[in-house]
């Protein structure tokens, strides 16, 4: 490609570069294509006005070839990651009809106007760069120049396209699927082989739809083995205004966050619990990030799994529960509360009770409730909460409602002073793309 004009911002031409979203296994990722055909209302055009192409009144369609792009190797001084076109295309193997032989062909994708975002790459000279391996660009004609686009630009486009898909309630199977002959070519990857520009939320939905456990945290995108413990530590940091040691893609939900995904107000994150006699409580929910964990171990905490954020039965909502009082009565399931949300729950749903450090001069809380609300040194140390911000630990063995400490700063608005608390639980408005629940039709 020449180092001159690449994309006209007002017009979209055959040969211009655009991005869309494609599926590959359990990943939905950005795809960079070179347009080969443009259709407007089923009529072929060499170019089209960009505004007209985006108009909801048109049925614009673009066909393009999937390009192979490679990441740079930025130095420690320059953290800007970019992707360069290596002159090649992503290919798939195709069986020759009537034979057992196969051949490779370039991946060609047909995309509707709603899932197209034109981009304007920046020309660059291969021989002037020290952050790439020139031997990877032998397919460039002349071997001199190509173009680049920053990883941040691609990720922004990925997030924008996914947001549009959510808004249109596009099912996951509406995205074209690609199985390249060389899996290293797509999805695009970083130098260490990990997928580079993907929609974490969409990929989680794909994994859930295929019955797989999701191992990527929706808040920080780290790979984790115990989602409940990991997200619980995010929640505890948010409750104590403790900075994260990494940037979060999404903040912890402000009101009663889910213990598996950290989001607030999501219908599929509603959780129920069944308590039967002395048996370990059983819980049920539909959050796609849920993992099975050992309840008896998690409720105690350990060095390896310090967070004790587990679903519990509120003894104020359900002071007696069939199954707890008599083995002869069939156990029933009731709405559960995550342990780290219990103080907030009592403040909003049980206005008649004292909440030490938040609300005094009310009815004393039962000692069992105080014990459930307590935070241990184990979990607060593991989360690196500064000692001056440690949450209240209650001594429930002597007298009810006598706190060992009344210092309890809070980041989440629901845990502010008692005067600001409503008697009934506040309803929250959930914004699109905060969580996968905005796509109930996708699974």
C-alpha positions as CSV (number, residue, x, y, z in Angstrom):
1,X,0.0,0.0,0.0
2,X,1.3,3.5,-0.8
3,X,2.2,5.9,1.9
4,X,-0.2,8.5,0.6
5,X,-4.0,8.5,1.0
6,X,-5.5,5.5,2.7
7,X,-9.0,6.4,3.7
8,X,-11.2,9.4,2.8
9,X,-13.2,10.3,5.9
10,X,-16.2,11.4,3.8
11,X,-16.4,8.5,1.4
12,X,-15.9,4.8,1.7
13,X,-14.3,3.2,-1.4
14,X,-13.6,-0.3,-2.7
15,X,-10.1,-1.0,-1.3
16,X,-10.6,1.0,1.9
17,X,-9.9,-0.6,5.3
18,X,-12.6,-1.3,7.8
19,X,-13.1,-3.4,11.0
20,X,-15.9,-5.6,12.2
21,X,-16.3,-8.4,14.7
22,X,-15.8,-12.1,14.0
23,X,-16.1,-15.3,16.0
24,X,-13.3,-17.8,16.4
25,X,-13.9,-20.7,18.8
26,X,-15.0,-19.0,22.1
27,X,-13.6,-15.6,21.2
28,X,-15.3,-12.6,19.6
29,X,-12.6,-10.3,18.4
30,X,-11.8,-7.4,16.1
31,X,-11.1,-8.2,12.4
32,X,-9.4,-5.8,10.0
33,X,-10.5,-6.2,6.3
34,X,-9.9,-4.6,2.9
35,X,-13.1,-4.0,1.1
36,X,-13.5,-5.7,-2.3
37,X,-17.2,-4.9,-3.0
38,X,-19.8,-2.3,-1.8
39,X,-23.5,-2.8,-2.3
40,X,-26.1,-0.1,-1.6
41,X,-29.7,-1.4,-1.8
42,X,-28.4,-4.4,-3.7
43,X,-26.6,-2.2,-6.3
44,X,-22.8,-2.4,-6.7
45,X,-20.9,0.8,-6.2
46,X,-17.2,1.7,-6.4
47,X,-17.7,4.2,-3.5
48,X,-20.3,5.3,-1.1
49,X,-20.8,8.4,1.0
50,X,-19.9,7.4,4.6
51,X,-23.0,9.1,6.0
52,X,-25.3,7.3,3.6
53,X,-23.6,4.0,4.4
54,X,-24.4,4.5,8.1
55,X,-28.0,5.6,7.5
56,X,-30.6,3.2,9.0
57,X,-32.7,3.7,5.8
58,X,-30.2,2.0,3.6
59,X,-29.3,-1.7,3.2
60,X,-25.5,-1.2,2.7
61,X,-23.4,-4.3,2.6
62,X,-19.6,-4.5,2.3
63,X,-17.6,-7.6,1.3
64,X,-14.0,-7.7,2.4
65,X,-10.9,-9.9,2.7
66,X,-9.5,-10.6,6.2
67,X,-6.0,-9.1,6.6
68,X,-3.1,-10.5,8.5
69,X,-1.7,-8.0,11.0
70,X,1.3,-8.4,13.4
71,X,2.0,-6.7,16.7
72,X,5.0,-4.5,17.4
73,X,7.5,-5.2,20.1
74,X,7.5,-1.8,22.0
75,X,10.5,-0.9,24.1
76,X,10.1,-0.3,27.9
77,X,10.4,3.4,27.1
78,X,7.6,3.3,24.5
79,X,4.5,1.4,25.7
80,X,2.5,2.2,22.5
81,X,1.4,-1.1,21.0
82,X,0.5,-1.1,17.3
83,X,-0.4,-3.6,14.6
84,X,1.1,-3.6,11.1
85,X,-0.2,-5.2,8.0
86,X,2.4,-7.7,6.8
87,X,1.1,-7.8,3.3
88,X,-0.8,-11.1,3.7
89,X,-4.3,-12.4,4.3
90,X,-5.8,-14.8,6.8
91,X,-6.6,-18.1,5.0
92,X,-8.7,-21.2,5.6
93,X,-8.5,-24.6,4.1
94,X,-11.3,-25.5,1.7
95,X,-12.0,-29.0,0.3
96,X,-12.0,-29.2,-3.5
97,X,-15.5,-30.5,-4.5
98,X,-15.5,-34.1,-5.7
99,X,-12.1,-34.8,-4.3
100,X,-10.3,-35.5,-1.0
101,X,-7.9,-32.7,-1.7
102,X,-8.0,-29.2,-0.1
103,X,-6.7,-25.8,-0.9
104,X,-6.2,-22.6,0.9
105,X,-8.3,-19.5,0.2
106,X,-8.5,-16.0,1.6
107,X,-11.2,-15.5,4.2
108,X,-13.9,-13.3,2.6
109,X,-16.6,-11.7,4.9
110,X,-19.9,-10.1,4.0
111,X,-20.9,-7.4,6.6
112,X,-23.9,-5.2,7.0
113,X,-23.6,-1.5,7.5
114,X,-24.4,-1.6,11.2
115,X,-21.3,-3.7,12.0
116,X,-18.8,-1.7,9.9
117,X,-16.3,0.9,11.2
118,X,-14.0,2.4,8.7
119,X,-10.5,3.2,10.0
120,X,-7.7,5.4,8.8
121,X,-4.4,3.6,9.3
122,X,-1.1,5.5,9.5
123,X,1.5,4.8,6.7
124,X,4.9,3.6,8.0
125,X,8.2,2.5,6.6
126,X,9.4,-1.0,7.5
127,X,13.1,-0.3,7.3
128,X,12.8,2.6,9.7
129,X,11.4,0.6,12.5
130,X,13.3,-1.3,15.3
131,X,10.2,-2.7,17.0
132,X,9.4,-5.4,14.3
133,X,11.1,-8.2,12.6
134,X,11.4,-7.2,8.9
135,X,11.5,-10.9,7.9
136,X,7.8,-11.1,8.9
137,X,6.9,-8.6,6.1
138,X,8.2,-10.3,3.0
139,X,4.8,-10.3,1.4
140,X,4.8,-6.5,1.2
141,X,5.4,-5.5,-2.4
142,X,8.6,-3.7,-2.7
143,X,9.3,-4.4,1.0
144,X,9.4,-0.8,1.9
145,X,6.1,0.6,3.4
146,X,2.9,-0.6,5.0
147,X,0.4,0.8,7.4
148,X,-0.2,0.6,11.1
149,X,-3.1,1.1,13.6
150,X,-2.7,1.4,17.3
151,X,-4.0,-1.4,19.6
152,X,-6.0,1.3,21.5
153,X,-7.8,2.3,18.3
154,X,-8.7,-1.4,17.6
155,X,-9.9,-2.0,21.1
156,X,-12.1,1.1,21.0
157,X,-13.6,0.0,17.7
158,X,-14.2,-3.5,19.2
159,X,-16.0,-2.0,22.2
160,X,-18.1,0.3,20.0
161,X,-19.1,-2.5,17.7
162,X,-20.0,-4.8,20.6
163,X,-22.1,-1.9,22.1
164,X,-24.0,-1.6,18.9
165,X,-24.6,-5.4,18.8
166,X,-25.9,-5.2,22.4
167,X,-28.2,-2.3,21.5
168,X,-29.6,-4.2,18.5
169,X,-29.8,-7.4,20.4
170,X,-27.8,-9.2,17.8
171,X,-27.5,-13.0,18.6
172,X,-24.0,-14.3,18.9
173,X,-24.5,-16.7,16.0
174,X,-25.1,-13.7,13.7
175,X,-21.4,-13.1,13.7
176,X,-19.4,-14.9,11.0
177,X,-17.1,-17.6,12.3
178,X,-13.6,-18.1,11.2
179,X,-11.4,-21.2,11.6
180,X,-8.0,-20.2,10.0
181,X,-5.6,-22.8,8.7
182,X,-3.0,-21.2,10.9
183,X,-4.6,-20.4,14.3
184,X,-1.8,-17.9,15.0
185,X,-3.1,-15.6,12.4
186,X,-6.6,-15.0,13.9
187,X,-7.7,-13.9,16.4
188,X,-4.9,-11.4,16.3
189,X,-2.3,-12.1,19.0
190,X,0.3,-10.4,21.0
191,X,3.9,-11.4,20.9
192,X,3.4,-14.0,23.7
193,X,0.5,-15.6,21.7
194,X,-2.4,-14.4,23.8
195,X,-5.4,-12.9,21.9
196,X,-4.9,-9.2,21.6
197,X,-8.1,-7.3,20.8
198,X,-11.3,-9.1,21.9
199,X,-14.6,-8.4,23.6
200,X,-14.2,-10.0,27.0
201,X,-18.0,-9.9,27.7
202,X,-18.9,-11.4,24.3
203,X,-16.3,-14.1,24.6
204,X,-17.6,-14.9,28.1
205,X,-21.1,-15.3,26.6
206,X,-19.7,-17.6,23.9
207,X,-18.0,-19.7,26.5
208,X,-21.1,-19.9,28.7
209,X,-23.3,-20.8,25.7
210,X,-21.0,-23.8,25.1
211,X,-21.1,-24.9,28.7
212,X,-17.5,-23.8,29.5
213,X,-16.4,-22.2,32.7
214,X,-15.3,-18.6,32.3
215,X,-11.8,-18.0,33.8
216,X,-11.3,-14.3,32.8
217,X,-12.4,-11.7,35.4
218,X,-14.9,-9.3,33.9
219,X,-13.5,-6.4,36.0
220,X,-9.7,-6.7,35.4
221,X,-9.5,-9.3,32.7
222,X,-7.1,-11.4,34.7
223,X,-7.1,-15.2,34.3
224,X,-8.3,-16.7,37.6
225,X,-9.1,-20.2,38.9
226,X,-11.5,-19.1,41.7
227,X,-13.8,-16.3,40.4
228,X,-15.7,-16.0,43.7
229,X,-12.6,-15.3,45.8
230,X,-11.0,-13.1,43.2
231,X,-14.0,-10.9,42.6
232,X,-14.6,-10.8,46.4
233,X,-11.2,-9.1,46.8
234,X,-12.2,-6.5,44.2
235,X,-15.4,-5.8,46.1
236,X,-13.5,-5.5,49.4
237,X,-11.1,-3.0,47.9
238,X,-14.0,-1.0,46.6
239,X,-15.7,-1.0,50.0
240,X,-12.5,0.3,51.7
241,X,-11.4,2.7,48.9
242,X,-8.3,0.7,48.5
243,X,-6.6,1.3,45.1
244,X,-6.2,-1.7,42.8
245,X,-2.8,-2.8,41.7
246,X,-4.0,-2.9,38.2
247,X,-6.5,-0.8,36.1
248,X,-10.0,-2.1,36.0
249,X,-11.9,-2.3,32.7
250,X,-15.1,-1.9,34.7
251,X,-15.6,-0.7,38.3
252,X,-17.2,-2.8,41.0
253,X,-21.0,-2.2,41.0
254,X,-22.1,0.5,43.5
255,X,-25.1,-1.4,45.0
256,X,-25.1,-5.0,46.2
257,X,-22.5,-6.3,43.6
258,X,-22.7,-9.9,42.5
259,X,-20.0,-12.0,44.1
260,X,-19.1,-13.7,40.8
261,X,-19.0,-10.8,38.3
262,X,-19.0,-7.7,40.5
263,X,-21.9,-6.1,38.7
264,X,-25.0,-4.5,40.2
265,X,-28.7,-4.9,39.4
266,X,-28.4,-7.8,37.0
267,X,-31.4,-10.1,36.8
268,X,-29.4,-13.3,36.2
269,X,-27.2,-12.5,39.3
270,X,-30.2,-12.9,41.6
271,X,-29.2,-15.8,44.0
272,X,-31.2,-18.1,46.2
273,X,-30.1,-20.3,49.0
274,X,-31.4,-23.5,50.6
275,X,-30.5,-24.3,54.2
276,X,-31.4,-27.8,55.4
277,X,-30.5,-28.8,58.9
278,X,-26.8,-28.9,59.4
279,X,-26.1,-29.6,55.8
280,X,-23.9,-27.2,53.7
281,X,-26.2,-24.5,52.2
282,X,-27.0,-25.0,48.5
283,X,-27.3,-21.9,46.2
284,X,-28.6,-21.3,42.7
285,X,-28.1,-18.4,40.3
286,X,-27.6,-17.8,36.5
287,X,-24.6,-15.5,36.4
288,X,-22.4,-16.7,33.6
289,X,-19.3,-16.1,35.7
290,X,-20.4,-18.5,38.5
291,X,-18.1,-21.2,39.6
292,X,-18.7,-24.1,41.9
293,X,-16.8,-23.8,45.2
294,X,-16.5,-25.5,48.5
295,X,-18.9,-23.6,50.6
296,X,-17.7,-25.0,53.9
297,X,-14.1,-23.9,53.1
298,X,-15.0,-20.6,51.6
299,X,-17.1,-19.4,54.6
300,X,-14.0,-19.9,56.8
301,X,-11.3,-18.5,54.4
302,X,-7.7,-19.6,54.0
303,X,-4.4,-18.3,52.9
304,X,-5.0,-19.4,49.3
305,X,-8.7,-18.3,49.3
306,X,-8.9,-15.4,51.8
307,X,-12.1,-13.9,50.6
308,X,-15.1,-15.1,52.6
309,X,-17.7,-13.5,50.4
310,X,-20.3,-16.3,50.1
311,X,-24.1,-16.2,49.7
312,X,-25.8,-16.3,53.1
313,X,-29.3,-16.3,54.4
314,X,-30.4,-13.1,56.1
315,X,-31.6,-14.1,59.6
316,X,-33.6,-10.9,59.8
317,X,-35.5,-11.7,56.6
318,X,-35.9,-15.4,57.5
319,X,-35.5,-15.9,61.3
320,X,-37.0,-19.3,61.0
321,X,-36.6,-21.4,57.8
322,X,-38.1,-24.8,57.1
323,X,-35.3,-27.3,57.1
324,X,-33.3,-25.4,59.8
325,X,-35.9,-26.1,62.5
326,X,-37.1,-29.5,61.5
327,X,-35.7,-32.2,59.2
328,X,-39.3,-33.3,58.7
329,X,-40.3,-30.1,56.9
330,X,-39.1,-29.8,53.3
331,X,-36.4,-27.2,52.9
332,X,-37.3,-24.2,50.7
333,X,-35.0,-21.7,48.9
334,X,-35.0,-18.0,49.8
335,X,-33.3,-15.0,48.4
336,X,-29.7,-14.9,49.5
337,X,-27.4,-12.0,50.3
338,X,-23.6,-12.0,49.6
339,X,-21.8,-11.7,52.9
340,X,-19.9,-8.5,51.8
341,X,-23.3,-6.9,51.0
342,X,-25.0,-7.8,54.3
343,X,-24.3,-4.5,56.0
344,X,-25.8,-2.6,53.0
345,X,-28.7,-5.0,52.9
346,X,-29.6,-4.3,56.6
347,X,-29.2,-0.6,56.1
348,X,-31.7,-0.5,53.2
349,X,-34.1,-3.3,54.1
350,X,-34.1,-3.4,57.9
351,X,-34.4,0.2,59.1
352,X,-35.4,-0.8,62.6
353,X,-32.0,-2.3,63.5
354,X,-28.8,-0.7,64.7
355,X,-25.8,-1.0,62.4
356,X,-22.7,-0.2,64.4
357,X,-20.6,2.5,62.8
358,X,-23.6,3.6,60.6
359,X,-26.8,3.8,62.6
360,X,-27.4,3.8,66.3
361,X,-30.4,4.1,68.6
362,X,-32.4,1.3,67.1
363,X,-33.1,-2.4,67.9
364,X,-30.0,-4.4,68.7
365,X,-28.9,-6.9,66.0
366,X,-28.8,-10.6,66.9
367,X,-25.3,-11.8,67.7
368,X,-25.5,-14.3,64.9
369,X,-26.0,-11.5,62.4
370,X,-23.1,-9.5,63.8
371,X,-20.9,-12.6,63.4
372,X,-21.9,-13.0,59.8
373,X,-21.2,-9.3,59.1
374,X,-17.7,-9.4,60.7
375,X,-14.5,-9.1,58.6
376,X,-11.4,-11.0,59.5
377,X,-7.8,-9.8,59.5
378,X,-7.1,-12.6,57.1
379,X,-9.2,-11.2,54.2
380,X,-8.3,-7.6,54.8
381,X,-4.6,-8.3,54.9
382,X,-4.7,-10.4,51.8
383,X,-6.6,-7.6,50.0
384,X,-3.9,-5.1,51.1
385,X,-6.4,-2.9,52.9
386,X,-4.5,-0.3,54.9
387,X,-5.1,-1.0,58.6
388,X,-6.7,2.4,59.2
389,X,-9.3,1.4,56.6
390,X,-10.1,-2.0,58.0
391,X,-13.8,-2.7,58.2
392,X,-15.5,-3.2,61.6
393,X,-14.9,-6.4,63.5
394,X,-17.6,-7.2,66.0
395,X,-17.2,-8.8,69.4
396,X,-20.4,-10.7,69.5
397,X,-19.4,-13.0,72.3
398,X,-19.9,-10.5,75.1
399,X,-22.7,-8.0,74.2
400,X,-24.7,-7.5,71.1
401,X,-23.9,-4.4,68.9
402,X,-20.7,-3.4,70.7
403,X,-18.2,-2.9,67.9
404,X,-14.5,-3.5,68.4
405,X,-13.8,-0.6,66.0
406,X,-16.1,2.0,64.5
407,X,-13.8,3.1,61.8
408,X,-15.4,2.2,58.5
409,X,-14.7,4.4,55.5
410,X,-16.8,3.5,52.5
411,X,-16.5,4.0,48.8
412,X,-19.9,2.6,47.9
413,X,-22.7,5.2,48.3
414,X,-25.1,2.6,49.9
415,X,-22.8,2.5,53.0
416,X,-22.8,6.2,53.8
417,X,-24.4,7.7,56.9
418,X,-27.7,6.4,58.1
419,X,-29.5,9.7,57.5
420,X,-29.0,9.2,53.7
421,X,-30.4,5.7,53.7
422,X,-33.9,5.0,52.3
423,X,-36.2,2.6,54.2
424,X,-36.8,0.5,51.1
425,X,-34.2,-0.8,48.8
426,X,-33.4,1.7,46.0
427,X,-33.9,0.7,42.4
428,X,-30.8,1.1,40.2
429,X,-30.7,1.8,36.6
430,X,-28.3,-0.4,34.7
431,X,-26.4,1.0,31.7
432,X,-25.9,-0.9,28.5
433,X,-22.6,-2.9,28.3
434,X,-21.9,-3.0,32.0
435,X,-22.6,-6.6,32.0
436,X,-23.7,-9.5,29.8
437,X,-27.3,-9.3,31.2
438,X,-28.0,-6.7,28.5
439,X,-28.0,-9.6,26.1
440,X,-30.5,-12.2,27.3
441,X,-31.3,-13.2,23.7
442,X,-27.7,-14.0,22.9
443,X,-27.5,-17.3,24.6
